[in-house]
Amino acid sequence: MRSFNLMKQLAIYHDVNVVCVVQESVVKNYFPSLEEAIEKATPAFLSFCQSVSFVSIRSQRRYEKKANLIKSLFSTKSYAASRLENKVTRDAIKKAVMNVKPDVIHLDTVAAGVYLPLFEDIDLVLNHHNIESEMMLRRAREASNFLLKTICYLDGFKIRMLEKKLFSKVKNHLVCSDLDKMRFLSLFQGANIFVVPNGIDCTLPSIDRSPVHGKLLFIGGLDWYPNSDAMRFFLKSVWPDLNKIMPEVTLDIVGKCPPSDLIEIASAYTNVKLHGFVDDISGFYKEAWIYICPIMDGGGTKLKVLDAMANGVLLVAHPIAMEGIDAVPDEHFKLADSAHEFVAAISAIKNTTANQIKSIEHAAKTLIQEKYDYEKIGKVLSSAYL
């Protein structure tokens, strides 16, 4: 959603042409077929873009993913960059560049750097959703499996090398927070970096909230390891103790592609519901008493956190989940740094007055409207393309 909304705001100030690289396996989590997805996406893009084209990357079978992962160990390119690099995508990008003759090209991932030779003498802007090399290196440090640790270290190093190459070639870089800017500048001094935070479309109608006491909520794609790891931690380390103190609590976990082990863990509890992908999540926000975000990995800023705050749901979150967001503990959300603190924070809210809860929810919602409204973000964004 960050990319779509940034493009939408950018189109207010500039003519935008889009080349979308899509994976059929990812699209099928949301649509019955790739064709239907493109049919619905095209008019949405053309409502603000000059043109849009789609390039499909063939879905890999499980054995192909493993084979390509092993192959990437002997390549100078990261796994993600190797996955993106193919003749069909190269030809589509080359054709778009020839037809549009752009003044500026926006790259939406570091992995797109494999196509740098196609962009000679054209200014580039690179959007960093997070610090990809740091995420992979952090995963390596925390991995207990030796093979996974080795793979992550090698991939993190390769991503870092590509980031270094891009910092010397790209005119402007977009990051999600001042924290990410500081981290990038510590690695690549002298880069032109614009802080363009994740945001919320504040023009959408607000939800008429009717919170149900004890109803906890988490929303996030469960094929993204920081999300699935967060839910494993919560169900294994927080949920048993929380149930002893508050047997009335329930937990709704909403997100596509839950891994099999998470399904098994959740199935052990009658008061935990794993919903998978849901088209309309407004009903969950309407009834949620607390939104939990025990994410302990990842970069950028968490859209799920902004969504919860914008919808006026009281948030209990880990410090890493709040990185890059100008929110103050106890004023805008409740902070929890461990399993014990999550249990303590949630159980304490039971004894918090309704007015105190509403005060925190209102302050959080106001913060989003003042600092994270996409219309305001768009004005900052536009200057990076001049």
N, C-alpha and C positions, 0 to 999 in steps of 0.2 A: 504493500500500500504506500510506503514511503516514495518509491519511484513514480508510481502513477500520480500521486498528489503533487509531487515536485514538478513533474512534466506539465500538469494541468495549470499550476501557477506560473510556470515559465512561459507557457503559451500566451499569457496575458500580455507579455512584454516582447516576445520574440516569435518568429515562425518556427514551428517544431515539426520535424519529420522523424518517424520512429521505425527502427528495426527491432523486432522482438524475437529473441531466441527462446523457444519453448521446448520443454521435455514432456512428451506424451504421458509418461508415467506420473508426472506431477499433476498435470492438467486433469487426469482422470480421477483425482481425489475430489474434484469439484464439479466436473461435467461428465456426462455419459460418454462423450467422444471428443477428440481434438477438433473435429470439424464444427461441432456445436459451440465449443469454447471460442473458436475464432469468429464464428458467426455473431456471437453475442459481444465479443470484445471489440470487434471492428468499429461499430457505430459509437461505442463509448470513447474510443481513441479519436475518431474523426470528428467528434463533437468539439474538439479543441486543437487537434493536430492537422497539419497540411496533408500528411500521408502516413500510412502505416503498412508494414509488411511483416509477415511471420515466417520464421525459419524453424522447422521442427528437428530436434535432435532425437534420433531413435532411442527408445528405451532399452536399457541394458538388462539382460538376464542376470541372475545372481552370479553364475559362474563367470560371466563376462566382466562384472564389476570386480570380482576377486582377481581375475586375470589382468585387468587393466591396472588395478592397484599395485599388483606385484611388478607389472611392467614399468609403472611410474617410478619405482624404486631405482631403476637403472637409467632414468631420464633426467635431464636438467630442468624439466618443467614440473610444476606441481601437478597433483592429480586433477584438481579443478581446471587448471589451464589446459591440460592434455585432453580433458573431456570436452572442453569448449571448442578446441581447435579441430576443424574439419573443412573439407573442400566446399560443401554446400553453404555453410555459414560464411566462409571467406568470400565466395562468389556473390552472395547476397549483399554483404557489406560493401564489397567493391562496386557492385552495380548501384547501390544507393548513393555512395559517395560520388560516382560519376554523374548520376542523374540530378542529384540535389545541389551539388557543389557547395557544401556547407561552409560557413565561416568558422563554426565551432562544432566539435564533436563531443558529445557527452558519453562517457564510458561508465556503465553502472556496476562494474565489478573489476577488481584487480586482475582477474583471470582474462579479461578482454585485452589485456596488454599483449597477448600473443599476436594480435593483429596490428601492432604498431607500424610495421612497414607499409600498411595501406593508408596511413594518415600523414604522410610526409607533407610538410608546409601547411598543416591545418592545426589551429589551436585546439587543445584538448582540455576537457574538464573531467575529472575523475571523482565519482561519488563513492565514498567509503561508508558502507553500512556499519562497519566496525573495523578494528585493526586485525585483519585476517591472520597475519603472521603471528601476532601475539596470542590470539585465540588458540591457534594450533599448537604453539609452544607451551601454553598453559595446559592444554589437554595432555601434551606429552609428559609434563612434569607430574601431573596427577594420575596418569595411567599406571595401573599395577601390572598389567600384562606387558611383558618385555617386548614382544613383537609389535603390539600397538604403540608402545612408547617409542620404539625405534622409527616406525613409519611416521608418526606424528612429528618427531623431531626433524626427520629428513624433509617432510613436506613443509613444515614451518620455516625451515631454512630456505627452501626454494621459493616460497611465497615472499619471504623477506628480501631475497635477491631481486625478484620481480618488482616489488614495491620500490626498492632502491632505484631500479632502472626507470620506473615510471616517474619518480619524483624529479628526475633530471629531464624528462621529456614533456611532462604535463604542465600546462600553464597554471591552472588553478585546481585545488583539491577541496572537496566538500566533506566535512566531518559532522558528526551528530552532536558533539558537545565540546566545551572548552577543555574538558579532561582529555578527550581524544586528540584535540589539537596539541595540547602540551606533550602527550605521549609521542605523537608523530614528530614534533619538532625536536624531541630528545634523540630521535633516530635519524632524522633528515633535516638538518639545519638549513634555513634559507628558503624552504618551500612556501609557496603562496597558499595559505589555508583559510577557507571560509567556514565559519561555524554555521551550519544550517540544520537546526534541530529537527528531529521527528516531530510531527504535529498531529493535530486533530482538525477535522472539518467541523467547525463550530456552527455551520449553517444547518446541520442536520437536526431534526426535531429531538428535543430532550425526552428522556424516558420518565414516565410517571412512576416513581419508585414506591414499592410496597414490600420492604424487607421482611423476610421470614427469619425469626430468631434462630440462630444456630446453623443457618445455611451458608456454607463456605463455597467459594467458586475459584476455579482456575481455568483460563482459556489460553490456548497456544498449541500450535502444530506439534504433535508428539513425535514426528520424524526428525525434529531438530533436537540434537542431543542435550543442549542446556535445559530444554523444557522437560524432556523425559527424565533426565537425571534429577531435576528439581522435584518431580512427582514421586520418583523412587525414594528420595530422601524423606519427603513429607510423609508418605505412607509407611515407611519402615521406622523412621526415627521420631516422628511427631505424633502421628495418628493414634498409636496404641495408648500413649500417656494422656493425650487430649481426651480420648474416649472415656478414660477412667474418671476424669474430672468433670467432663461435660458429655454424658451419654446421649444427650439430645442432638449433638452436632451431626450434620450431613455434609458431604462433599460432592460437588458436581465438577467433573473434569471434562472440558470440552476441547477437542482438537483432533485433527486428522491423523491417521496412521499410527495408532498406539502400538508400540512393540509388544510382542507376545508375553514377555516377562512382566510388563506393567499390567497387562490384562489379567494375568494370573494373580499378581499381588492385590489388585483392586477387587477381584472376585471373592477374596477372603472376607470382605466386609460388606454387610448388607446395607450400610449407610454411606457407601461410596458408589457413585454412578459414573461410568466411563461412557461418554456419549458419542465419541468420534466427531466427524465434521458435522456442523449444524449450519444451515443456511441463514437462519435468523436468530441471533444471540440476544436480542433485546429482552426476551423473557427471563433469561438467566440474570442479566443485570438488574432487572426489575425486582426480583425476589432475593438477590444475594444480600446477606447480612455483612459478610466480610469477603473481600477479594484477597487471596493469598498469593504471594509471589516469592517463593523460596529459591529463585534462580541464583546460582553461584558461579556462573560462567557466562561468556558472551561479551560483546562490546557494544559500542554505540549507546543508544537509549532504547528502552524497552517499550514498544508501542502498546503492549498489553497493559503496562503500568499507566500510561497516558490515557488509554481507553477507560480503565477502571476509575481513575480520578475524574475524567470528564463526565462520566455517568453518575458521579456522586456516590460511589461505593467505597466504604471505609477500607483502606488498604493496610495490610500487614506484609512487610517486605524485607528481604535480605539487603544489606548494603550494596552488594554488587548489582542487584536488580534496580537500584535507584541511582546508579552512576550516571552522571551527566544531566540529571534532572534537578532543577533548583527547588527542591522540596525540603522542608525542615521537619525532622522527627517530632512527633506530638502536635505539630501545628497542621501538617498536611497529611501525615500517615503515621503508622506505628512501625517501629524498627525492631527487627529480630535477627540476631546474628548466629543463632545456634538452635538446635532442636528444643532445648530447654526454654530458650527465649521465645520461640514461636508458641509453645504451650502456654507460657506465662502471659504473653501479650494477648492471645486470643481469649484465654480464660478471664483476664482482667477486664476485657471489653464487656463481658457479661454484667459486671458491676458498675459500668460507666453509664452515666445518665444519658437519656435520649438527646438532651440539648448539647451535651459535650460531643456526642457522636456527630450530630448534625453540624456543629461548628467546624469540626475537622473536615467533614465531607464538603461543606460549602467553601472552606478555604482552599481545598484541593481543586475543586471545580473552577474557582475564580482564578487560581494560578494557571490552569490550562488555558482559559480564555484570554488571559493577559499575555502569556509568553509562548504558547504553543499552538496558536491559531494559524492554520496554513495561509490565510490571506496575509497575515503580518510576516510570516516566514518568506512568502513569495517575493517581497520587496528586497529582502537581503539576498535571496537566491539570484535574482535577476542580475545583480551587479557582478556576479562571478562570470558572466558570459559576455561582458562588454569588451 
